Structure formats: structure tokens, C-alpha cells
Amino acid sequence: MTQISGDNQAHTQTSQSSPPPQRAGASVAKPPRADRAARSTTLNLSPLSKVEIEGVAALRYALRQFSRKTEIEARRIGLTPQQYFLLLAIKGFPGRDTANITELAERLQVRHNAVIGLVNRAEERGLVKREPNAPGEDRRVVQVRVTAEGEETIQRLAQVLRDERRRVAAAAQAIDDAQLL
């Protein structure tokens, strides 16, 4: 900080020097995920035509309708939409019927601690259960598995949403057929 005085008034000016050097082995903070994603996808692409924009808008509309229908139907059977998404993320995890908290945070696109709270509430309702990691693996990591009650809930909701999934698939197919993707 530099003190500058003049005309009987004191002003504080912040130095514009570079930040202090990093310690050896210290990690450098990464820019927020959205900033990294925006930079990695910035390309010199030609502008979209009106037809292309309409196709993208139609798909986005179909996805939003599907999302809204999912929210309504989940609440109708006594779940929050997040609880349904949790059950679906676990049961639908590729190659196995369990997932750990970190994997679920990635699949749900939420913070790690938010998943812990979500799993706690779902476990209290009997929808999921925690299991220790397999012997010889990291004991700090727990696997989350859908219970029989959770499985029944997934099946009921998935059946109710079958027509909505077909509608979204048709919208995506129409865009693909028009070569707009």
C-alpha cells in the first residue's frame, strides 16, 4: 500500500505488483469450471442458421418439458426430484449397481457435501444404503446402493416417464436427421 497525499487529503492506492511467488509444491488455483469450459469450447464457428436455432430450441424445449414432468411425478410419489436423480444415478451407474459420493457428485453436477446430505436423507427414508468399499480398497470410500424400496420407486417413476423419454428422443432424432447437431 502506498500513501499519497496532496491538497491536505490522504489517499490510499493499492499496489499493482504481481502476487507473491508460490511455495514449492503448492497447488495453483484453477479457474472456475465454467471459465475452463468456455475457453475450451471457443472456436471460430460459422453462425447458426434460423433452422438450426429452431432445432436447438425445440430440443431444449423438449428437455425442459421432460425435466418439469420428472419434477412433478417425483413429488407426486413423495420424492424430491433430487432424490429421484440420486436413485437413477446409482442404479444407472455404468458397470455396477453402486457408486461412491465423488462419482455421484459428478453425475448429479453438485458439490460433494450436497451429495452427502442427499444420501443421508435418502438413507433415512430407506431408499439407499451405504456399504464399505471392497476389501483391499480405500476404506474411507463408501459405496451407495439402492435398496429394494428405492428400486421399486425408480421403476414406478421410470414407467410414468416413458412417453416423455420417447418424446425427447424423437426431438433429438429430428435434429439429427436434419443434421443440425
Biotite code that builds the C-alpha atoms (Angstrom):
import biotite.structure as struc

atoms = struc.array([
    struc.Atom([0.000, 0.000, 0.000], chain_id="A", res_id=1, res_name="MET", atom_name="CA", element="C"),
    struc.Atom([1.294, 3.417, -0.883], chain_id="A", res_id=2, res_name="THR", atom_name="CA", element="C"),
    struc.Atom([0.146, 6.559, 0.851], chain_id="A", res_id=3, res_name="GLN", atom_name="CA", element="C"),
    struc.Atom([-0.287, 9.523, -1.483], chain_id="A", res_id=4, res_name="ILE", atom_name="CA", element="C"),
    struc.Atom([-1.017, 12.895, -0.034], chain_id="A", res_id=5, res_name="SER", atom_name="CA", element="C"),
    struc.Atom([-1.877, 16.129, -1.744], chain_id="A", res_id=6, res_name="GLY", atom_name="CA", element="C"),
    struc.Atom([-4.156, 19.113, -1.152], chain_id="A", res_id=7, res_name="ASP", atom_name="CA", element="C"),
    struc.Atom([-4.342, 18.131, 2.551], chain_id="A", res_id=8, res_name="ASN", atom_name="CA", element="C"),
    struc.Atom([-6.098, 14.832, 1.654], chain_id="A", res_id=9, res_name="GLN", atom_name="CA", element="C"),
    struc.Atom([-4.606, 11.392, 2.114], chain_id="A", res_id=10, res_name="ALA", atom_name="CA", element="C"),
    struc.Atom([-5.464, 8.694, -0.402], chain_id="A", res_id=11, res_name="HIS", atom_name="CA", element="C"),
    struc.Atom([-4.645, 5.017, -0.298], chain_id="A", res_id=12, res_name="THR", atom_name="CA", element="C"),
    struc.Atom([-3.543, 3.383, -3.506], chain_id="A", res_id=13, res_name="GLN", atom_name="CA", element="C"),
    struc.Atom([-3.258, -0.376, -3.948], chain_id="A", res_id=14, res_name="THR", atom_name="CA", element="C"),
    struc.Atom([-0.026, -1.547, -5.467], chain_id="A", res_id=15, res_name="SER", atom_name="CA", element="C"),
    struc.Atom([-0.409, -3.264, -8.834], chain_id="A", res_id=16, res_name="GLN", atom_name="CA", element="C"),
    struc.Atom([2.551, -5.567, -8.270], chain_id="A", res_id=17, res_name="SER", atom_name="CA", element="C"),
    struc.Atom([2.429, -9.259, -9.103], chain_id="A", res_id=18, res_name="SER", atom_name="CA", element="C"),
    struc.Atom([1.268, -11.765, -6.466], chain_id="A", res_id=19, res_name="PRO", atom_name="CA", element="C"),
    struc.Atom([3.875, -13.291, -4.157], chain_id="A", res_id=20, res_name="PRO", atom_name="CA", element="C"),
    struc.Atom([5.685, -16.341, -5.543], chain_id="A", res_id=21, res_name="PRO", atom_name="CA", element="C"),
    struc.Atom([4.166, -19.764, -4.841], chain_id="A", res_id=22, res_name="GLN", atom_name="CA", element="C"),
    struc.Atom([5.808, -22.130, -2.381], chain_id="A", res_id=23, res_name="ARG", atom_name="CA", element="C"),
    struc.Atom([7.397, -25.185, -3.878], chain_id="A", res_id=24, res_name="ALA", atom_name="CA", element="C"),
    struc.Atom([4.778, -27.909, -4.190], chain_id="A", res_id=25, res_name="GLY", atom_name="CA", element="C"),
    struc.Atom([1.835, -25.533, -3.648], chain_id="A", res_id=26, res_name="ALA", atom_name="CA", element="C"),
    struc.Atom([-1.076, -26.028, -5.964], chain_id="A", res_id=27, res_name="SER", atom_name="CA", element="C"),
    struc.Atom([-2.151, -23.231, -8.243], chain_id="A", res_id=28, res_name="VAL", atom_name="CA", element="C"),
    struc.Atom([-5.853, -22.455, -8.114], chain_id="A", res_id=29, res_name="ALA", atom_name="CA", element="C"),
    struc.Atom([-7.714, -23.406, -11.272], chain_id="A", res_id=30, res_name="LYS", atom_name="CA", element="C"),
    struc.Atom([-10.206, -21.004, -12.768], chain_id="A", res_id=31, res_name="PRO", atom_name="CA", element="C"),
    struc.Atom([-13.857, -21.863, -12.099], chain_id="A", res_id=32, res_name="PRO", atom_name="CA", element="C"),
    struc.Atom([-15.145, -24.852, -14.075], chain_id="A", res_id=33, res_name="ARG", atom_name="CA", element="C"),
    struc.Atom([-17.409, -22.686, -16.237], chain_id="A", res_id=34, res_name="ALA", atom_name="CA", element="C"),
    struc.Atom([-14.465, -20.482, -17.267], chain_id="A", res_id=35, res_name="ASP", atom_name="CA", element="C"),
    struc.Atom([-12.381, -23.507, -18.257], chain_id="A", res_id=36, res_name="ARG", atom_name="CA", element="C"),
    struc.Atom([-15.290, -24.964, -20.230], chain_id="A", res_id=37, res_name="ALA", atom_name="CA", element="C"),
    struc.Atom([-15.948, -21.680, -22.028], chain_id="A", res_id=38, res_name="ALA", atom_name="CA", element="C"),
    struc.Atom([-12.306, -21.330, -23.033], chain_id="A", res_id=39, res_name="ARG", atom_name="CA", element="C"),
    struc.Atom([-12.030, -24.915, -24.227], chain_id="A", res_id=40, res_name="SER", atom_name="CA", element="C"),
    struc.Atom([-15.096, -24.633, -26.477], chain_id="A", res_id=41, res_name="THR", atom_name="CA", element="C"),
    struc.Atom([-14.350, -21.235, -28.009], chain_id="A", res_id=42, res_name="THR", atom_name="CA", element="C"),
    struc.Atom([-13.884, -21.914, -31.700], chain_id="A", res_id=43, res_name="LEU", atom_name="CA", element="C"),
    struc.Atom([-14.290, -19.929, -34.862], chain_id="A", res_id=44, res_name="ASN", atom_name="CA", element="C"),
    struc.Atom([-17.561, -21.495, -35.988], chain_id="A", res_id=45, res_name="LEU", atom_name="CA", element="C"),
    struc.Atom([-19.960, -20.172, -38.576], chain_id="A", res_id=46, res_name="SER", atom_name="CA", element="C"),
    struc.Atom([-23.178, -18.663, -37.224], chain_id="A", res_id=47, res_name="PRO", atom_name="CA", element="C"),
    struc.Atom([-26.176, -20.952, -36.892], chain_id="A", res_id=48, res_name="LEU", atom_name="CA", element="C"),
    struc.Atom([-28.991, -20.578, -39.389], chain_id="A", res_id=49, res_name="SER", atom_name="CA", element="C"),
    struc.Atom([-32.557, -19.855, -38.310], chain_id="A", res_id=50, res_name="LYS", atom_name="CA", element="C"),
    struc.Atom([-33.478, -23.513, -38.933], chain_id="A", res_id=51, res_name="VAL", atom_name="CA", element="C"),
    struc.Atom([-30.550, -24.697, -36.794], chain_id="A", res_id=52, res_name="GLU", atom_name="CA", element="C"),
    struc.Atom([-31.502, -22.383, -33.957], chain_id="A", res_id=53, res_name="ILE", atom_name="CA", element="C"),
    struc.Atom([-35.109, -23.560, -34.162], chain_id="A", res_id=54, res_name="GLU", atom_name="CA", element="C"),
    struc.Atom([-33.908, -27.179, -33.952], chain_id="A", res_id=55, res_name="GLY", atom_name="CA", element="C"),
    struc.Atom([-31.754, -26.475, -30.925], chain_id="A", res_id=56, res_name="VAL", atom_name="CA", element="C"),
    struc.Atom([-34.607, -24.545, -29.311], chain_id="A", res_id=57, res_name="ALA", atom_name="CA", element="C"),
    struc.Atom([-37.011, -27.434, -29.974], chain_id="A", res_id=58, res_name="ALA", atom_name="CA", element="C"),
    struc.Atom([-34.639, -29.886, -28.317], chain_id="A", res_id=59, res_name="LEU", atom_name="CA", element="C"),
    struc.Atom([-34.116, -27.565, -25.344], chain_id="A", res_id=60, res_name="ARG", atom_name="CA", element="C"),
    struc.Atom([-37.881, -27.192, -25.010], chain_id="A", res_id=61, res_name="TYR", atom_name="CA", element="C"),
    struc.Atom([-38.390, -30.966, -25.076], chain_id="A", res_id=62, res_name="ALA", atom_name="CA", element="C"),
    struc.Atom([-35.663, -31.403, -22.437], chain_id="A", res_id=63, res_name="LEU", atom_name="CA", element="C"),
    struc.Atom([-37.239, -28.755, -20.203], chain_id="A", res_id=64, res_name="ARG", atom_name="CA", element="C"),
    struc.Atom([-40.664, -30.358, -20.541], chain_id="A", res_id=65, res_name="GLN", atom_name="CA", element="C"),
    struc.Atom([-39.140, -33.697, -19.602], chain_id="A", res_id=66, res_name="PHE", atom_name="CA", element="C"),
    struc.Atom([-37.377, -32.137, -16.622], chain_id="A", res_id=67, res_name="SER", atom_name="CA", element="C"),
    struc.Atom([-40.584, -30.469, -15.436], chain_id="A", res_id=68, res_name="ARG", atom_name="CA", element="C"),
    struc.Atom([-42.630, -33.657, -15.860], chain_id="A", res_id=69, res_name="LYS", atom_name="CA", element="C"),
    struc.Atom([-39.973, -35.528, -13.857], chain_id="A", res_id=70, res_name="THR", atom_name="CA", element="C"),
    struc.Atom([-40.195, -32.963, -11.039], chain_id="A", res_id=71, res_name="GLU", atom_name="CA", element="C"),
    struc.Atom([-43.990, -33.202, -10.924], chain_id="A", res_id=72, res_name="ILE", atom_name="CA", element="C"),
    struc.Atom([-44.106, -37.010, -10.999], chain_id="A", res_id=73, res_name="GLU", atom_name="CA", element="C"),
    struc.Atom([-41.347, -37.352, -8.373], chain_id="A", res_id=74, res_name="ALA", atom_name="CA", element="C"),
    struc.Atom([-43.252, -35.094, -5.999], chain_id="A", res_id=75, res_name="ARG", atom_name="CA", element="C"),
    struc.Atom([-46.467, -36.999, -6.722], chain_id="A", res_id=76, res_name="ARG", atom_name="CA", element="C"),
    struc.Atom([-44.922, -40.208, -5.319], chain_id="A", res_id=77, res_name="ILE", atom_name="CA", element="C"),
    struc.Atom([-43.341, -38.404, -2.360], chain_id="A", res_id=78, res_name="GLY", atom_name="CA", element="C"),
    struc.Atom([-39.785, -37.831, -3.605], chain_id="A", res_id=79, res_name="LEU", atom_name="CA", element="C"),
    struc.Atom([-37.867, -34.694, -4.293], chain_id="A", res_id=80, res_name="THR", atom_name="CA", element="C"),
    struc.Atom([-36.574, -34.555, -7.863], chain_id="A", res_id=81, res_name="PRO", atom_name="CA", element="C"),
    struc.Atom([-33.021, -34.697, -6.448], chain_id="A", res_id=82, res_name="GLN", atom_name="CA", element="C"),
    struc.Atom([-33.798, -37.955, -4.641], chain_id="A", res_id=83, res_name="GLN", atom_name="CA", element="C"),
    struc.Atom([-35.055, -39.482, -7.887], chain_id="A", res_id=84, res_name="TYR", atom_name="CA", element="C"),
    struc.Atom([-31.942, -38.282, -9.737], chain_id="A", res_id=85, res_name="PHE", atom_name="CA", element="C"),
    struc.Atom([-29.796, -39.787, -6.960], chain_id="A", res_id=86, res_name="LEU", atom_name="CA", element="C"),
    struc.Atom([-31.509, -43.164, -7.248], chain_id="A", res_id=87, res_name="LEU", atom_name="CA", element="C"),
    struc.Atom([-31.223, -43.074, -11.019], chain_id="A", res_id=88, res_name="LEU", atom_name="CA", element="C"),
    struc.Atom([-27.536, -42.094, -10.886], chain_id="A", res_id=89, res_name="ALA", atom_name="CA", element="C"),
    struc.Atom([-26.733, -45.007, -8.565], chain_id="A", res_id=90, res_name="ILE", atom_name="CA", element="C"),
    struc.Atom([-28.803, -47.642, -10.334], chain_id="A", res_id=91, res_name="LYS", atom_name="CA", element="C"),
    struc.Atom([-27.717, -46.436, -13.756], chain_id="A", res_id=92, res_name="GLY", atom_name="CA", element="C"),
    struc.Atom([-24.014, -46.187, -12.959], chain_id="A", res_id=93, res_name="PHE", atom_name="CA", element="C"),
    struc.Atom([-22.068, -47.906, -15.756], chain_id="A", res_id=94, res_name="PRO", atom_name="CA", element="C"),
    struc.Atom([-20.847, -51.406, -14.970], chain_id="A", res_id=95, res_name="GLY", atom_name="CA", element="C"),
    struc.Atom([-22.093, -51.737, -11.398], chain_id="A", res_id=96, res_name="ARG", atom_name="CA", element="C"),
    struc.Atom([-25.027, -51.147, -9.057], chain_id="A", res_id=97, res_name="ASP", atom_name="CA", element="C"),
    struc.Atom([-23.200, -48.865, -6.622], chain_id="A", res_id=98, res_name="THR", atom_name="CA", element="C"),
    struc.Atom([-21.483, -45.502, -6.787], chain_id="A", res_id=99, res_name="ALA", atom_name="CA", element="C"),
    struc.Atom([-19.389, -43.533, -4.318], chain_id="A", res_id=100, res_name="ASN", atom_name="CA", element="C"),
    struc.Atom([-20.058, -39.967, -3.188], chain_id="A", res_id=101, res_name="ILE", atom_name="CA", element="C"),
    struc.Atom([-17.498, -38.423, -5.537], chain_id="A", res_id=102, res_name="THR", atom_name="CA", element="C"),
    struc.Atom([-18.943, -40.267, -8.534], chain_id="A", res_id=103, res_name="GLU", atom_name="CA", element="C"),
    struc.Atom([-22.448, -39.196, -7.560], chain_id="A", res_id=104, res_name="LEU", atom_name="CA", element="C"),
    struc.Atom([-21.377, -35.569, -7.192], chain_id="A", res_id=105, res_name="ALA", atom_name="CA", element="C"),
    struc.Atom([-20.040, -35.677, -10.740], chain_id="A", res_id=106, res_name="GLU", atom_name="CA", element="C"),
    struc.Atom([-23.129, -37.427, -12.139], chain_id="A", res_id=107, res_name="ARG", atom_name="CA", element="C"),
    struc.Atom([-25.504, -35.033, -10.383], chain_id="A", res_id=108, res_name="LEU", atom_name="CA", element="C"),
    struc.Atom([-23.294, -31.991, -11.038], chain_id="A", res_id=109, res_name="GLN", atom_name="CA", element="C"),
    struc.Atom([-23.438, -30.845, -7.423], chain_id="A", res_id=110, res_name="VAL", atom_name="CA", element="C"),
    struc.Atom([-20.902, -30.397, -4.638], chain_id="A", res_id=111, res_name="ARG", atom_name="CA", element="C"),
    struc.Atom([-19.620, -33.349, -2.640], chain_id="A", res_id=112, res_name="HIS", atom_name="CA", element="C"),
    struc.Atom([-21.184, -32.145, 0.619], chain_id="A", res_id=113, res_name="ASN", atom_name="CA", element="C"),
    struc.Atom([-24.579, -31.715, -1.085], chain_id="A", res_id=114, res_name="ALA", atom_name="CA", element="C"),
    struc.Atom([-24.482, -35.383, -2.112], chain_id="A", res_id=115, res_name="VAL", atom_name="CA", element="C"),
    struc.Atom([-23.687, -36.427, 1.449], chain_id="A", res_id=116, res_name="ILE", atom_name="CA", element="C"),
    struc.Atom([-26.808, -34.637, 2.690], chain_id="A", res_id=117, res_name="GLY", atom_name="CA", element="C"),
    struc.Atom([-28.881, -36.106, -0.132], chain_id="A", res_id=118, res_name="LEU", atom_name="CA", element="C"),
    struc.Atom([-27.647, -39.629, 0.635], chain_id="A", res_id=119, res_name="VAL", atom_name="CA", element="C"),
    struc.Atom([-28.306, -39.103, 4.354], chain_id="A", res_id=120, res_name="ASN", atom_name="CA", element="C"),
    struc.Atom([-31.926, -38.128, 3.696], chain_id="A", res_id=121, res_name="ARG", atom_name="CA", element="C"),
    struc.Atom([-32.459, -40.948, 1.179], chain_id="A", res_id=122, res_name="ALA", atom_name="CA", element="C"),
    struc.Atom([-30.923, -43.427, 3.641], chain_id="A", res_id=123, res_name="GLU", atom_name="CA", element="C"),
    struc.Atom([-33.293, -42.228, 6.384], chain_id="A", res_id=124, res_name="GLU", atom_name="CA", element="C"),
    struc.Atom([-36.206, -42.967, 4.018], chain_id="A", res_id=125, res_name="ARG", atom_name="CA", element="C"),
    struc.Atom([-34.870, -46.439, 3.260], chain_id="A", res_id=126, res_name="GLY", atom_name="CA", element="C"),
    struc.Atom([-34.170, -45.688, -0.407], chain_id="A", res_id=127, res_name="LEU", atom_name="CA", element="C"),
    struc.Atom([-30.399, -46.276, -0.306], chain_id="A", res_id=128, res_name="VAL", atom_name="CA", element="C"),
    struc.Atom([-27.822, -47.860, 1.964], chain_id="A", res_id=129, res_name="LYS", atom_name="CA", element="C"),
    struc.Atom([-24.127, -47.265, 2.431], chain_id="A", res_id=130, res_name="ARG", atom_name="CA", element="C"),
    struc.Atom([-21.701, -50.167, 2.096], chain_id="A", res_id=131, res_name="GLU", atom_name="CA", element="C"),
    struc.Atom([-17.994, -50.286, 2.860], chain_id="A", res_id=132, res_name="PRO", atom_name="CA", element="C"),
    struc.Atom([-15.624, -50.418, -0.069], chain_id="A", res_id=133, res_name="ASN", atom_name="CA", element="C"),
    struc.Atom([-14.407, -53.875, -1.122], chain_id="A", res_id=134, res_name="ALA", atom_name="CA", element="C"),
    struc.Atom([-11.572, -55.386, 0.945], chain_id="A", res_id=135, res_name="PRO", atom_name="CA", element="C"),
    struc.Atom([-8.201, -54.104, -0.192], chain_id="A", res_id=136, res_name="GLY", atom_name="CA", element="C"),
    struc.Atom([-9.683, -50.842, -1.487], chain_id="A", res_id=137, res_name="GLU", atom_name="CA", element="C"),
    struc.Atom([-9.731, -47.424, 0.176], chain_id="A", res_id=138, res_name="ASP", atom_name="CA", element="C"),
    struc.Atom([-11.678, -47.858, 3.438], chain_id="A", res_id=139, res_name="ARG", atom_name="CA", element="C"),
    struc.Atom([-12.505, -44.140, 3.573], chain_id="A", res_id=140, res_name="ARG", atom_name="CA", element="C"),
    struc.Atom([-14.698, -44.518, 0.486], chain_id="A", res_id=141, res_name="VAL", atom_name="CA", element="C"),
    struc.Atom([-18.193, -45.926, 0.855], chain_id="A", res_id=142, res_name="VAL", atom_name="CA", element="C"),
    struc.Atom([-20.396, -47.251, -1.891], chain_id="A", res_id=143, res_name="GLN", atom_name="CA", element="C"),
    struc.Atom([-24.056, -46.257, -2.050], chain_id="A", res_id=144, res_name="VAL", atom_name="CA", element="C"),
    struc.Atom([-26.569, -48.878, -3.195], chain_id="A", res_id=145, res_name="ARG", atom_name="CA", element="C"),
    struc.Atom([-30.282, -48.575, -3.991], chain_id="A", res_id=146, res_name="VAL", atom_name="CA", element="C"),
    struc.Atom([-32.487, -50.649, -1.651], chain_id="A", res_id=147, res_name="THR", atom_name="CA", element="C"),
    struc.Atom([-35.479, -52.738, -2.747], chain_id="A", res_id=148, res_name="ALA", atom_name="CA", element="C"),
    struc.Atom([-37.770, -49.832, -1.836], chain_id="A", res_id=149, res_name="GLU", atom_name="CA", element="C"),
    struc.Atom([-35.603, -47.446, -3.857], chain_id="A", res_id=150, res_name="GLY", atom_name="CA", element="C"),
    struc.Atom([-35.638, -49.877, -6.788], chain_id="A", res_id=151, res_name="GLU", atom_name="CA", element="C"),
    struc.Atom([-39.444, -50.013, -6.700], chain_id="A", res_id=152, res_name="GLU", atom_name="CA", element="C"),
    struc.Atom([-39.557, -46.218, -6.669], chain_id="A", res_id=153, res_name="THR", atom_name="CA", element="C"),
    struc.Atom([-37.254, -45.966, -9.695], chain_id="A", res_id=154, res_name="ILE", atom_name="CA", element="C"),
    struc.Atom([-39.353, -48.461, -11.618], chain_id="A", res_id=155, res_name="GLN", atom_name="CA", element="C"),
    struc.Atom([-42.627, -46.642, -10.888], chain_id="A", res_id=156, res_name="ARG", atom_name="CA", element="C"),
    struc.Atom([-41.287, -43.265, -11.891], chain_id="A", res_id=157, res_name="LEU", atom_name="CA", element="C"),
    struc.Atom([-39.426, -44.561, -14.956], chain_id="A", res_id=158, res_name="ALA", atom_name="CA", element="C"),
    struc.Atom([-42.628, -46.198, -16.222], chain_id="A", res_id=159, res_name="GLN", atom_name="CA", element="C"),
    struc.Atom([-44.633, -42.989, -15.753], chain_id="A", res_id=160, res_name="VAL", atom_name="CA", element="C"),
    struc.Atom([-41.979, -41.022, -17.674], chain_id="A", res_id=161, res_name="LEU", atom_name="CA", element="C"),
    struc.Atom([-41.619, -43.498, -20.558], chain_id="A", res_id=162, res_name="ARG", atom_name="CA", element="C"),
    struc.Atom([-43.684, -41.410, -23.008], chain_id="A", res_id=163, res_name="ASP", atom_name="CA", element="C"),
    struc.Atom([-41.757, -38.256, -22.105], chain_id="A", res_id=164, res_name="GLU", atom_name="CA", element="C"),
    struc.Atom([-38.439, -40.022, -22.784], chain_id="A", res_id=165, res_name="ARG", atom_name="CA", element="C"),
    struc.Atom([-39.737, -41.111, -26.179], chain_id="A", res_id=166, res_name="ARG", atom_name="CA", element="C"),
    struc.Atom([-40.764, -37.534, -26.985], chain_id="A", res_id=167, res_name="ARG", atom_name="CA", element="C"),
    struc.Atom([-37.296, -36.213, -26.117], chain_id="A", res_id=168, res_name="VAL", atom_name="CA", element="C"),
    struc.Atom([-35.685, -38.982, -28.161], chain_id="A", res_id=169, res_name="ALA", atom_name="CA", element="C"),
    struc.Atom([-37.883, -38.079, -31.126], chain_id="A", res_id=170, res_name="ALA", atom_name="CA", element="C"),
    struc.Atom([-36.908, -34.406, -30.843], chain_id="A", res_id=171, res_name="ALA", atom_name="CA", element="C"),
    struc.Atom([-33.223, -35.338, -30.741], chain_id="A", res_id=172, res_name="ALA", atom_name="CA", element="C"),
    struc.Atom([-33.678, -37.676, -33.700], chain_id="A", res_id=173, res_name="GLN", atom_name="CA", element="C"),
    struc.Atom([-35.387, -34.939, -35.715], chain_id="A", res_id=174, res_name="ALA", atom_name="CA", element="C"),
    struc.Atom([-32.419, -32.657, -35.126], chain_id="A", res_id=175, res_name="ILE", atom_name="CA", element="C"),
    struc.Atom([-30.014, -35.428, -36.047], chain_id="A", res_id=176, res_name="ASP", atom_name="CA", element="C"),
    struc.Atom([-32.000, -36.244, -39.197], chain_id="A", res_id=177, res_name="ASP", atom_name="CA", element="C"),
    struc.Atom([-31.823, -32.597, -40.224], chain_id="A", res_id=178, res_name="ALA", atom_name="CA", element="C"),
    struc.Atom([-28.055, -32.726, -39.499], chain_id="A", res_id=179, res_name="GLN", atom_name="CA", element="C"),
    struc.Atom([-28.310, -29.856, -37.049], chain_id="A", res_id=180, res_name="LEU", atom_name="CA", element="C"),
    struc.Atom([-26.145, -31.399, -34.331], chain_id="A", res_id=181, res_name="LEU", atom_name="CA", element="C"),
])
